[in-house]
């Protein structure tokens, strides 16, 4: 599983990575998930997570439920405003304390396509 975290907080990167690994293991998704991309900007405040399961894995109902659960557990507490984006085999959730901005949606779509810019 590849985990890419874009954050201006180095300590936060380490904690986010450890949290993702723990949650993925708890939900028995270690052999299901290929890539996890995270974009964190606490000052904005925004948290975007994009997850790509291995081909065909998302078709199984219990796997789909666990992947959704994984995404929701990774999001920081208090970030109640959420927007979910699903495209083929990739899922993303944008979470914030504020209304979701269009720029965040564009960022999430880029992350889903594998481009981090």
C-alpha positions in Angstrom: 0.0 0.0 0.0 1.4 3.4 -1.0 0.6 6.3 1.2 1.3 9.9 0.0 0.6 12.8 2.4 0.8 16.4 1.4 0.9 18.5 4.6 2.9 21.5 5.8 3.0 19.9 9.3 5.8 17.2 9.4 4.6 15.8 12.8 1.1 15.7 11.4 2.3 13.7 8.4 3.8 11.0 10.7 0.6 10.8 12.8 -1.7 10.7 9.8 0.4 7.9 8.2 0.3 5.9 11.5 -3.4 6.4 11.8 -4.1 5.3 8.2 -2.0 2.1 8.7 -3.7 1.3 12.0 -7.2 1.8 10.5 -6.4 -0.2 7.3 -5.1 -3.1 9.5 -8.1 -2.9 11.9 -10.5 -3.2 9.0 -8.5 -6.0 7.3 -7.9 -3.9 4.2 -4.2 -4.3 3.8 -4.5 -6.6 0.8 -7.3 -4.5 -0.7 -6.0 -1.0 -0.9 -3.3 0.1 -3.5 -3.0 3.8 -2.9 -4.0 6.4 -0.3 -3.4 10.1 -1.0 -4.0 12.7 1.7 -4.0 16.5 1.5 -4.0 18.3 4.8 -4.1 22.1 5.5 -5.2 22.7 9.1 -5.2 26.5 8.7 -7.7 26.4 5.8 -9.1 23.9 7.4 -9.3 21.1 4.9 -8.6 17.4 4.9 -8.9 15.4 1.6 -8.3 11.7 1.4 -8.4 9.6 -1.8 -8.3 5.9 -1.8 -7.8 3.4 -4.6 -8.6 -0.3 -3.9 -7.0 -3.0 -5.9 -8.9 -3.9 -9.2 -12.1 -5.8 -8.5 -11.9 -5.5 -4.8 -14.4 -2.7 -4.6 -17.1 -4.8 -6.2 -17.5 -6.9 -3.1 -20.2 -5.5 -0.8 -18.4 -6.0 2.5 -15.2 -4.5 1.1 -17.1 -1.4 -0.1 -18.5 -1.0 3.3 -15.1 -1.3 5.0 -13.5 1.1 2.6 -16.1 3.7 3.3 -15.7 3.1 7.0 -11.9 3.5 6.6 -12.3 6.9 4.9 -14.7 8.1 7.6 -12.3 7.0 10.4 -9.3 8.8 8.8 -11.0 12.2 8.8 -10.3 14.3 11.8 -13.0 14.8 14.4 -14.8 18.0 14.1 -14.6 18.1 10.3 -18.4 17.7 9.8 -18.8 19.3 6.4 -18.1 16.5 3.9 -18.3 15.8 0.2 -17.8 12.4 -1.3 -16.5 11.8 -4.8 -16.6 8.4 -6.5 -15.0 7.8 -9.9 -14.6 4.2 -11.3 -12.4 2.5 -8.7 -11.3 5.5 -6.7 -13.0 7.3 -3.8 -12.3 10.6 -2.2 -13.8 12.5 0.7 -13.3 16.2 1.3 -13.8 17.2 5.0 -13.7 20.6 6.6 -15.2 22.8 9.3 -16.3 25.2 6.6 -18.3 24.9 3.4 -16.5 22.9 0.7 -14.6 25.2 -1.7 -14.5 24.5 -5.5 -10.7 24.5 -5.4 -10.8 21.6 -2.9 -13.1 19.6 -5.2 -10.6 20.2 -8.1 -7.7 19.1 -5.8 -9.6 15.9 -4.8 -10.3 15.0 -8.5 -6.6 15.5 -9.3 -5.7 13.3 -6.4 -8.1 10.6 -7.6 -6.4 10.7 -11.0 -3.0 10.3 -9.4 -1.7 13.8 -9.9 -0.8 15.6 -6.7 -0.5 19.1 -8.2 
